Amino acid sequence: MKADQVELRPAAEDDLPVIERLNGDPELAGPFLWGGWSDPGRVRRRWAEDGLLGEDTGTLVVARGDDAVGYTSYRRVVTGRRSSCWSIGISLLPEARGRGVGTRAQRLLVAYLFAHTQANRVQAETEVDNIAEQRALEKAGFTREGVMRGTGFRDGRFRDEVLYGILRRDVDRTGRW
């Protein structure tokens, strides 16, 4: 699977099983994304409501051709009375990991958010032990900004997370940086 053949697109109904599997299978989710069982019908209800593309949160499929290989997500984070930024995340099927797919998908998502929203900042958080995601974010142009102690809760305990950010001025209009 070549990373340059990967694109983002809105979720179609045929993509929902991939999203549901990544959210509902602890082995498939991997060691850093499994947060416990949740409502198995939530994704389908949300898709029926707004296509997974709301005002404050969204999900785009990571696709290679017609095949969904994962998804990216974004949510609005209020940073002030009149300002906000986006926090992004990604989940990929095992066969898409370690091939540059995550880096490309996150770059595409940043370019999309800067092109279609007024946000000046996109950020991502990942556990300090998730070295692969840290590398992907850095390759995607994000700057490591610091460690947030005891922020994430997974597997019965609080964990430190690394905060990454990228600003609009770091990306030109074509999505290159």
C-alpha positions as CSV (number, residue, x, y, z in Angstrom):
1,M,0.0,0.0,0.0
2,K,1.5,3.3,-1.1
3,A,0.9,6.3,1.1
4,D,0.6,8.6,-1.9
5,Q,-2.5,6.7,-3.1
6,V,-4.3,7.4,0.1
7,E,-7.1,10.1,0.3
8,L,-9.7,11.3,2.7
9,R,-13.4,11.3,1.9
10,P,-16.7,11.4,3.7
11,A,-17.9,8.1,5.1
12,A,-20.3,6.0,3.0
13,E,-22.6,3.4,4.5
14,D,-20.2,0.7,3.2
15,D,-17.4,2.2,5.2
16,L,-19.2,1.9,8.6
17,P,-18.1,-1.7,9.3
18,V,-14.4,-0.6,9.2
19,I,-15.1,2.2,11.6
20,E,-17.1,0.0,13.9
21,R,-14.4,-2.7,13.8
22,L,-11.7,-0.2,14.7
23,N,-13.8,1.1,17.6
24,G,-15.1,-2.2,18.8
25,D,-12.3,-4.7,18.6
26,P,-9.5,-4.3,21.2
27,E,-7.0,-6.3,19.2
28,L,-7.7,-4.3,16.0
29,A,-7.7,-0.9,17.7
30,G,-4.2,-1.6,19.0
31,P,-2.6,-0.9,22.4
32,F,-3.1,2.9,22.5
33,L,-6.7,3.4,21.2
34,W,-8.8,0.8,23.0
35,G,-10.8,2.7,25.6
36,G,-13.3,0.0,26.5
37,W,-16.7,-1.1,25.2
38,S,-19.1,1.5,24.0
39,D,-22.5,1.7,22.3
40,P,-22.2,-0.4,19.1
41,G,-24.9,1.5,17.3
42,R,-23.5,5.0,18.0
43,V,-21.6,5.2,14.7
44,R,-24.5,4.2,12.5
45,R,-26.9,6.6,14.3
46,R,-24.5,9.5,14.0
47,W,-23.9,8.6,10.3
48,A,-27.7,8.6,9.7
49,E,-28.0,12.0,11.5
50,D,-25.2,14.0,9.9
51,G,-22.9,11.7,7.8
52,L,-20.3,11.9,10.6
53,L,-19.7,15.5,9.6
54,G,-21.0,17.9,12.3
55,E,-20.2,21.5,13.2
56,D,-18.0,20.6,16.1
57,T,-16.8,17.1,15.3
58,G,-16.2,15.0,12.2
59,T,-14.9,11.8,10.8
60,L,-13.4,11.2,7.4
61,V,-12.5,7.9,5.9
62,V,-8.9,7.1,5.0
63,A,-9.2,5.3,1.7
64,R,-7.1,3.7,-0.9
65,G,-9.2,3.6,-4.0
66,D,-12.6,2.3,-2.9
67,D,-11.3,0.5,0.2
68,A,-11.5,2.1,3.6
69,V,-8.3,1.5,5.6
70,G,-9.1,3.6,8.6
71,Y,-10.5,6.9,9.6
72,T,-9.5,10.4,10.9
73,S,-11.5,12.4,13.3
74,Y,-11.5,16.0,14.5
75,R,-13.2,17.8,17.3
76,R,-13.5,21.5,18.1
77,V,-11.6,22.6,21.3
78,V,-12.6,26.0,22.7
79,T,-9.5,28.0,23.4
80,G,-11.1,31.3,24.3
81,R,-14.3,33.3,24.3
82,R,-14.1,33.7,20.5
83,S,-11.5,31.2,19.4
84,S,-11.1,27.5,19.0
85,C,-8.8,25.0,17.4
86,W,-9.2,21.4,16.1
87,S,-7.9,18.3,17.9
88,I,-7.4,15.4,15.5
89,G,-7.0,11.6,15.8
90,I,-6.5,8.6,13.5
91,S,-7.2,4.9,13.6
92,L,-5.9,2.6,10.9
93,L,-6.3,-1.1,10.1
94,P,-3.1,-3.0,10.8
95,E,-2.2,-3.5,7.2
96,A,-2.1,0.3,6.7
97,R,0.2,1.0,9.7
98,G,3.9,1.7,9.3
99,R,3.7,2.6,5.7
100,G,3.3,6.4,5.8
101,V,-0.5,6.2,5.5
102,G,-1.1,7.9,8.8
103,T,1.3,10.7,8.0
104,R,-0.3,11.4,4.7
105,A,-3.8,11.2,6.1
106,Q,-3.0,13.6,8.9
107,R,-1.5,16.0,6.4
108,L,-4.6,15.8,4.3
109,L,-6.8,16.4,7.3
110,V,-4.8,19.5,8.4
111,A,-5.0,20.9,4.8
112,Y,-8.7,20.2,4.8
113,L,-9.4,21.9,8.1
114,F,-7.3,25.0,7.2
115,A,-9.0,25.2,3.8
116,H,-12.6,24.9,5.1
117,T,-12.6,26.4,8.6
118,Q,-11.2,29.6,10.2
119,A,-9.1,27.8,12.8
120,N,-5.6,28.9,13.2
121,R,-4.4,25.8,15.0
122,V,-4.7,22.0,14.7
123,Q,-3.4,19.9,17.5
124,A,-3.1,16.2,18.3
125,E,-2.4,14.3,21.5
126,T,-0.9,10.9,21.9
127,E,0.4,8.8,24.7
128,V,4.1,9.2,25.5
129,D,4.7,5.5,24.7
130,N,3.1,5.8,21.2
131,I,6.4,6.4,19.4
132,A,5.0,5.5,16.0
133,E,2.2,8.2,16.2
134,Q,4.7,10.7,17.4
135,R,6.9,10.0,14.4
136,A,3.9,10.3,12.1
137,L,2.9,13.6,13.5
138,E,6.4,15.0,13.2
139,K,6.6,13.8,9.6
140,A,3.3,15.5,9.0
141,G,4.7,18.8,10.1
142,F,3.5,19.0,13.7
143,T,5.7,20.5,16.4
144,R,6.0,18.7,19.7
145,E,4.9,21.2,22.3
146,G,5.1,19.4,25.6
147,V,3.9,16.6,27.9
148,M,0.6,16.8,29.6
149,R,0.8,14.7,32.8
150,G,-2.0,12.3,33.7
151,T,-4.3,13.5,30.9
152,G,-5.4,10.3,29.2
153,F,-7.2,7.4,30.9
154,R,-6.8,3.9,29.5
155,D,-6.5,0.4,30.9
156,G,-7.3,1.4,34.5
157,R,-4.8,4.3,34.9
158,F,-4.1,7.8,33.9
159,R,-1.3,8.3,31.3
160,D,0.9,11.1,30.2
161,E,0.3,12.4,26.7
162,V,2.4,14.4,24.3
163,L,0.8,17.5,22.7
164,Y,1.6,18.4,19.1
165,G,0.4,21.5,17.2
166,I,0.6,23.0,13.8
167,L,-0.5,26.5,12.8
168,R,-2.1,27.9,9.7
169,R,1.1,29.8,8.9
170,D,3.0,26.5,8.8
171,V,1.0,25.3,5.8
172,D,0.7,27.1,2.5
173,R,-2.6,27.1,0.5
174,T,-1.7,23.9,-1.4
175,G,-1.3,21.9,1.7
176,R,2.5,21.7,1.4
177,W,4.8,22.6,4.3
